[in-house]
């Protein structure tokens, strides 16, 4: 589930912006005035767009952050005052080890007079800039060091919340938290007062279904060893524990299940369509092996058309023969049926 439609993403623009200085060395934040009109909007809009993929939350009842944003939405004149209040609350809950930076508040237009808000904790970066100065007709290099700057790299945005208020109360919140990418850190949770819409347990089940559907639709494009037991491989990998799904870096999981998949292969595109259909294409989460059930029934098929359906406790034994063929041995307490098959199989099976 996405916070914005594709049309809204394309229409995204900055209406208002302000930031306040926060960090561990401050008792109170350094409060500033609104930047009006907004400056360097192309730079900051790209930073906001880069954060659209995140974990989906919703406000708890009587969230203070929600109430402040509703005041801003109703009265244009309180923007500076109320963002300062948000900054004070953020600073109050700030971890003692958190680096110095700024707390941004953006009011964003998504078209048709609709509004979303972006709250971003941007870390200061210690950089050295170089400048050229002409002296007596020649270029002289000058170095200047600064820690008060905004850089493009995503790691500089330590905390991001993109917020869409519901009409009367509540609202959707997309969160990206660099210190806890699969969920949300305690103090940012305390500041926003939110709960996750999709639990990691539910998302683990949906992830299995997305991979199973992808395997079913693109089985023939995979290596023969994976074709033979692809669904079983999905369950085995996800039941191991220690895996997580990250839409920005899905390669470890894709490779573990399907092997090396070419970047432009249709199976990759199909997987993300299925993830989107399951509503988890933009979520980062730990895979809960407990919510990945162990399959109870397996099917073994041979080139001669023999099919054996069995459960894990009664798996047939296979032996390699000298001529390269396989021998399948089934041990049973009793044969319950040995008759002509009267069921009509679909053509081609």
Buried (B, 14 or more C-beta within 10 A) or exposed (E): BBBBEEEBBEBBEBBBBBBBBBBEEEEEBEBBEBBEEBEEBEEBBEBBEBBBBBBBBBBEEEBBBBEBBBBBBEEEEBBBEBBBBBBBBBBBBBEEEBBBBBBBBBBBBBBEEEBBBBBBBBBBBEEEEEEEEEEEEEEEEEEEEEEEEBBEEEEBBBBBBBBBBEEEEBBBBBBBBBEBBBBBBEBBBBBBBBBBBBEBBBBBBBBBBBBBBBBEBBBEBBEEEBEEEBBEBBBBBBBEEEBBBBBEEBEEBBEBBBEEBEEEBEBBEBBBBBBBEBBBBBBBBBBBBEBBEEBEEBEBEEEEEEEBEEEEEEEBEEEEEEEEEEEEEEEEEEEEEEEEEEEEEEEEE
